[in-house]
Amino acid sequence: METPLQKELEFFAANRAKWLEGHRGEFAVVRGEALLGFFPTFAAAYDAGVTEFGLEPFLIREVTETDQEAQFPALTAGLISARL
């Protein structure tokens, strides 16, 4: 069974080295195995993704040599909660 955004993550990983050459630090928007484009900020990437794909899932990832791990201190400190 495929996990959410698995195709997008694999496509990003397969193209990361090539994209690092000209787009390091920019945000890539990927849907399926297609690149929508590169954007200077997460907000610009999000706006473009929502405009193009609406409520359909898409990936926004900064083009860096390694993936950044998201941390939510308020969640781990118990200040907010998340239900799965």
C-alpha positions as CSV (number, residue, x, y, z in Angstrom):
1,M,0.0,0.0,0.0
2,E,1.3,3.4,-1.0
3,T,1.7,6.0,1.7
4,P,0.4,9.6,1.2
5,L,2.7,11.6,-1.1
6,Q,5.0,8.5,-1.7
7,K,5.2,9.2,-5.4
8,E,5.9,12.8,-4.8
9,L,8.6,12.0,-2.2
10,E,10.3,9.5,-4.6
11,F,10.2,12.0,-7.5
12,F,11.7,14.7,-5.3
13,A,14.5,12.3,-4.1
14,A,15.2,11.2,-7.7
15,N,15.6,14.8,-8.9
16,R,17.2,16.4,-5.8
17,A,20.8,16.4,-7.1
18,K,19.8,18.0,-10.4
19,W,17.6,20.6,-8.7
20,L,20.4,21.5,-6.2
21,E,22.5,22.9,-9.0
22,G,20.1,25.8,-9.8
23,H,17.4,25.9,-7.1
24,R,19.1,25.3,-3.8
25,G,17.1,26.9,-1.0
26,E,13.9,27.3,-3.1
27,F,10.7,25.4,-2.5
28,A,9.6,22.8,-5.1
29,V,5.9,22.0,-5.6
30,V,5.4,18.4,-6.8
31,R,2.2,16.5,-7.6
32,G,2.6,12.9,-8.7
33,E,5.6,12.7,-10.8
34,A,5.4,16.3,-12.1
35,L,7.1,19.5,-10.9
36,L,4.8,22.5,-10.8
37,G,7.8,24.8,-10.2
38,F,10.3,26.4,-7.8
39,F,9.4,29.3,-5.5
40,P,11.4,31.6,-3.2
41,T,9.2,31.1,-0.1
42,F,7.0,28.4,1.4
43,A,4.1,30.8,1.2
44,A,4.6,31.4,-2.5
45,A,4.9,27.6,-3.1
46,Y,1.7,26.9,-1.1
47,D,-0.3,29.6,-2.9
48,A,0.8,28.2,-6.3
49,G,0.0,24.6,-5.2
50,V,-3.5,25.5,-3.9
51,T,-4.2,27.6,-7.1
52,E,-3.2,24.7,-9.3
53,F,-4.4,21.7,-7.4
54,G,-7.1,23.0,-5.0
55,L,-7.8,20.4,-2.3
56,E,-5.8,17.6,-3.9
57,P,-2.6,16.6,-2.0
58,F,0.7,18.0,-3.2
59,L,4.2,18.1,-1.8
60,I,6.2,21.3,-0.9
61,R,9.8,20.6,0.0
62,E,12.8,22.9,0.2
63,V,15.6,22.0,-2.1
64,T,18.4,21.2,0.3
65,E,21.1,18.4,0.5
66,T,19.3,16.7,3.4
67,D,15.6,16.7,4.5
68,Q,14.7,18.9,7.3
69,E,12.9,17.3,10.2
70,A,9.8,19.1,11.4
71,Q,9.6,19.7,15.2
72,F,6.6,20.9,17.1
73,P,7.7,21.9,20.6
74,A,4.2,22.8,21.7
75,L,3.0,19.4,20.8
76,T,5.8,17.5,22.6
77,A,5.4,19.8,25.7
78,G,1.7,19.0,25.8
79,L,0.6,22.6,25.1
80,I,-1.5,21.4,22.1
81,S,-2.7,18.0,21.1
82,A,-3.1,16.1,17.8
83,R,-5.6,13.3,17.2
84,L,-4.8,10.8,14.4
